[in-house]
Amino acid sequence: MFVAEPGEETYTPQIGIGWLFENRPDLLEGVTDVFNEGGVNEVSGDRIARFGIEVLQKSAVMARAEAARKEDLKAFSDFLEARMAAEPYQVLDEVQDFLTFVSPSRSDIWGHQMTDTRSAVRAGGLGEKIPEPYRALMRDMYYTGEPQPASDGKGFTTSVAATLLPGRSARGRWEEMQDWAARYRVRLHLVSLTPDSVPVARKGRAWETLQTVLALDPVEHADVGPYVLTGSYTNSSYLRLRGDVRAFGLSPFGLNILDAATVHSKNERIFLPAYIDGVDRTARIVREYALAP
C-alpha cells in the first residue's frame, strides 16, 4: 500500500496516517512494516558513502514563551540550561550503533571517541564541551531563542523547545515545563507536541530488504547502517508508538550539501540524475520486499 498524507508537516498524525488507523483500519489490515522518509545518507562529492536508515527519533515539545520582562525569559532559559547540564548521559543501543556506524567519517576529536561511546562516558571523557549534535543523542535537550518584543507591544516573547529520549512522556514534560515557567513569571503556549520517542526493532522483512538492496546497490557501493535523528520528525514516531508496526526511515537519493539546501521549503528540488537514481532504487526495494520468499 502507498499512502500520501499531510499530517506529518504539522505534527498531527491524526489528520493523516492516524486517521486511516482510526477510520479505515480495513485498508491497513496485515501491515507490519513501513518504509518512510527520514533516512540520512552521507555523501562524499557526488557519491553516497553511507546509507543511513532512521531507527530512532527524539520526541519534541515546541512552545512560545511570553513574559512582561526580558529578564524573566532569560532566567527561565538559564534554568532550562542548568537542568539540562545536570542530566547524566544515557547511551542507548541505537545511539551507540549509530555512532559506531558514522564515526569513520568524523574528522573532529569527539567523533573519534564515538566508536565506543559508553567507554568514553564511563571514563568521563564527554564533558560539557562536547558539541551539541553529540550531546543531543545522549540526553534530553532544551532550546530557547533570543527574547523579542511581543507583536502587541506588551512584554516579550521567544521560542522554547525540548527534545526527549525514549522513556519520557512528551505530554508529561509539557506539563512540567509549564510549572517551571510559572516560577519565573513566564507563560507558555503550546505550538506542537510529537508522539513519544520509541526505537524500532531492527528485524523483519523490511529491515532485511533495506540491508540487502542498499548493500548491493549497482550505482553506489556504500555502507548501510542505523541513523538517529535528534531534531527532525516523521510520522514513524506515531507508527512505532502503536507497537504493531515497524517503521524505517529511508532516503533513496544521493543529495550533496547543495541539494540539501533546496530539498526543503518553497520550490523544493533536487539534482535530476539523483532523483532518477532514487526512483530506481525505491523500485528495487519494493520489488525485493514483495517478491522475497
N, C-alpha and C positions, 0 to 999 in steps of 0.2 A: 504494500500500500504506500502511495505517495501522499503526503499531507503538506500543504502550504497554508500557513496560518499567521495571524498578525499579533498574537498576544505577547510574543517574545520581546518586541520592540518597546512595549510599555510595561514590562514586568508583570503582566496579568495573564497567566496561562489559562485562567477560567474563561477568557473570551477566545481561546484558540484550541490547543490540544486538550485542555481541561474540559472544554465544552463538549468535545467529542466523547470523552470518557463518561461524562455525566448524562449526555442526552442521546448519543448513538453508540453505546458500547458494543452493539452488534457488528459495527464496522471494524472494531479493533479486537474482536474476539480471537484469541490464539496468538496475539502479538507478544513476543518475548524479547525482541531485540530491536534497537533503533540506531540508524546512522543519522547523526545530526551534525549541524555545523559546530564550530568551536575548537577544532583541531588547530595546531600551530606547527607550521613547517619552518625549519631553519634553512635559509637559502644562502649559498656562497656563490656570488656572481649571478649567473642565471641557472644554477644547478641546485637541486634540493639535496642538502646534506643529511637532513633528518626529517622523517615523517613523525610528527608528534600527535598522538591520539589522546584527546582530552578524556581523563577518567575521574577528575575531581575539580570542582569549582567552589569557592567560598560563597557563603550566603552574604547578603548585604542589606543594611538598613540605611536609607538615604532620607535626609530631612533638611528643612530650613530652620535656622535658629534666629530668634528675634530678641532684642533686649533694648532697654531705654538708653543704656550706656555702652559704649565700645569696650570699656574696661571689663564689664561683666562677661561679654563674649570672649574676651581674651582670657579671663580667669577660668571660664568653662573649658576653653581649649587647653589651657595648661593642666587642668585636672585630667582630661582625657589622655594627654601625653604622658603624665605621670602614671596613670593607671595602666597604660599600655606597656610602659617600660618596666613595670613591676611584675608583669606576667612571665612565667618561665617559658622557655622554648619547648615546643612539642613537635617531634618529628614523626609524622605518620608514615606508614609503609609506602603509600602512594607518593608522598613527597620525597622520601629517600630514593625510591626507584627513579623518579623524575630527575632529581639532581644528579644521580649516577649516570643517567642517560645523556644529559646535556653538558656535564662538566668538561668533557674533552674539548668542547667548543668555546669554553670560557677562558678569557685571557687575563682576568683580574685575579688577584691573590685570594679573594674569597672563594671564587669559583673552583680553585684548585683544591680547596678543603672539602668540597661538597660530595666527593666520591663516597665518603663515609661521614655523613653529617652528624650522626649520632655520637661518634667518637669525638668529633670537634666540640659538640655541645658538652659532653662529659668532661672534656679537658679544659673547659672554659675558654675555648678559642673563638667563640662567637660573642663578641661584646656588642655594645650599643652602636658601635661604629660600622657594623655590618650594613651594607647597602639595603635600602628599603625593599627592593624586589625579593631578596632572600629572607628578610625578616617576615615579610608578609606571608611566606609559605609556612611559617612555624609558630605564629601567634595571631590572636585577634588584633586588628588594627583599627585606629581611629584617624580620621582626616577632617580637618577644618580649613575653610578658606579665610581670606582676609575680610574683616568686617567692612561693610559698605553702608552708606546712608540708605535707609529704607525709602522705597519709592513714594510713600505718602509723606515723607519728611519727618516722620515720627520715629526716632530711635535708629537702630542699626540692625543689619541682618547679615547672615553668612550661611554657607553650606556646611553640613555635618554629615559624615558617613562613617559607618562601621562595617568591616568585613570580618566574617566569623568562620572558624574552622568547624568541622563536623562535631556533633555532640552538643552544640549550642542551639538554643531556640532564638530565631530571629525576632519573633513576636515578643518573647520574654526580654530580650536585650533592648528592644524598643521601649518597653515599659520601664526598664531600669534607666535608660538614658533620659527619659522624661523626668524621673525622680532626681537624677543627678543634676540636670539642668536647672530644676526649680531651686536648688540650693544657691545658685548664682544669679537668681532672678532672670533666668533665660527661659523662653518659651520655644518649644519645638513643634514643628508642623510636619507630619509625615509626607514624604514625596513618593517613596516606593519601598516595598518590602518583598524580598525574594523568598522563595521556598528555602527551607533549611538545607544545609550542605550535607550531602551523602555521597560517599565514593561508590563507583560501580565495580562490581566483581569482574575481574579480568578473566572471563571464561565464557564458554558458549560459542555458537557458530559465528556470530558477528565478530567477536574478538579474533577468533581463528582466521576468519576470512580476511580481515584487515592485515593481520600478520603475514598471511600467505601472499596476497595480491601486491601489497606495497613492497615487500621484500624482493619480489620477483619482477618489479616494475621494469618494463623494457626500455623506458626513456631515462629514468633515474635509477641509480644504484645506491640507494640511501639506507641508513639505519632506520629502524622502526622502534618506537618506544612510547611510554606514557608521558602525558603532559598535564600540568596542573595550572589552572587559571586562578589568579588572586583578585582580579578586578574586572572580570567580564562575566556576563550572564547569558546562559541559553536555557531553554525550557527542558534541557536534560535534567536540571535540578528537580523540576516538578515530577518528571517521569521516575527518577530514581527514588524519590521520597515515597512513591506508591509501593515500592518493594517487589513488584512483579514484572518490572521491565528493566532490561539492561540497555542503557543509552550511552553511545560513544560519540565523542566529538571528532569530526574529520574535516580536513581541508584538502581537497584533491588538487589544489592549484599550487604552482610554484611562484610565489609572489616575493619579489625583492623589496627592498626598503622603499623604493619609489612607488611601487604598486600599492604598498601598504597605506600610503598617504591618500590614495584615490579610491580605495575599495569601500570606504565608508562616507557618510554624509551625502550631500547632493551630488548628482551627476556621477553616480558610482560607476567605476570602470576598472578593468584590468587589461593587461597586455594580451592581445588576441591569441598568439600561439600558446600562452599559458592557459588560457581559457579552453582552447580546443583540447590540449593535453589533459586538462582536468575533467572535461566531459567524458573523454575516452576512458580515463582512469576510473571514474564513477561507474561507467557501464561495465567494466571488468569486475568491479567489486560486487555489483548487483548480480551479474551472471554467476560468479563464484558462489555467492551466498545461496542463490536459488537452485543451482544445479549440483552442489556438493552432495555426495552420498550420505 
